[in-house]
Amino acid sequence: MKIALVHEHLVKRGGAEKVLKDFLKIWPKADVFTIVKDKKFVKEYFKTNPKIYNSYLQKLPFAKKKYNWYLPFEPRAIESFNFKNYDLIISNSHSFAKGVNFKGKTRHICYCHTPTRWIWLESESHVKRSNFPFFLKSVIPFLVEKLKTWDFQAAHKPNLIIANSHNVKKRIKKYYNRKSKVIWPAVDTKFFIPANKQRKDFFLYVSRLEPHKKPDLAIQAFSGTDYKLKVVGVGSMFEGLKKEAGKNIEFLGEVSNQELRELYQSTQALIFPQEEDFGLVPLEAQACGTPVIAYKKGGALETIKQGQTGIFFEKPTPESLLNAVENFVPQRFSKILIRKHAEKFSFENFQNSWQKIVKQVMSKRKKKW
């Protein structure tokens, strides 16, 4: 069976890129199609050297660094790929990848991480806080309605949609009026493991330092307190947050996977203040036996068990988060039970679920189900 994996952009590491890597573990001979790619990133990230095809937008100036400049042209770029010789397409989509064209006996499964965020979910505020160039920000509001039509039609092309969470499944029904099945992304439970050592007296925040990840909420909650916070990640807010932060907050920037694992194993708890579609970081922490203090919304409701693997705070405010930190009692949490919960999200379970779905899709003749 010849398989094509479609992914929007291969320029930086994120949750969707981790999923693509897992797909290539399941189907190592699959070809990858992407709108634009950064060759240096691809070489460092994919050790297996998969065959990767990019769209014609790759040839345009600054495409791999400023791909958002070409956003209005990305739907057509996705539609330009030819899948004539492929049996199965799996699109790994948070925006346009689901819109590929195919025909004949080819089947298409979309793994949807979210309906296109800046089109359907608070589009105006999302555009304002995004890194779209100024000349595009002024045009996007006029494009949104047109792109809504394209995006809705694109969501009805795949034979089957798989949501990455029940949270996203609800959105798919709301915005695309389509049913979907749920397969949770996998956490590397063989790498992220507990350690037999004492925990240190700090809390941990791990994410890109961008507005929608709410790092400022964590910084404001911890600044001026006696609680220590270590911050892992870089992004557009890095310098501003460093100036705002108190002396009890340490910025570590980017760290290696080994360093990250050691931080998970050593911290009192992971701080997770943002609303995510799913969110792999809390599961990495839990795989290390570490509890999570999270905002009670989004994917965290599916990955964290209140009072067993972590605790929630109700409001997206520094005061609400700080109150949760003050009421956090680490002795109440069992490293063994937290780890056991994380194992439900193992790569083996992810692989088995996908192999069953693919078998079902390839054996059925009807267009959609």
Buried (B, 14 or more C-beta within 10 A) or exposed (E): EEBBBBBBBBBEBBBBBBBBBBBBEBBEEBBBBBBBBBEEBBEEBBEEEBEBBBBEBBEBEEBBEBBEBBBEBBBBBBBBBEBEEBBBBBBBBBBBBBBBBBEEEBBBBBBBBBBBBBBBBEBEEBBEEBEBEEEBEEEBEEBBEEBBEBBBEBBEBBBBBBBBBBBBBEBBBEBBEBEBBBBBBBBBBEBBBBBEEEBEEBBBBBBBBBBBBBBBBBBBBBBEBEBBBBBBBBBEBBEEBEEEBEEBBEBBEEBEEEEBBBBBBBBBBBBBBBBBBBBBBBBBBBBBBBBBBBBBBBBBBBBBBEEBBBBBBEEBBBEBBBBBBEEBEEEEBBBEBBBBBBBEBBBEBBBEBBEEBBEEBBEEEEEEE
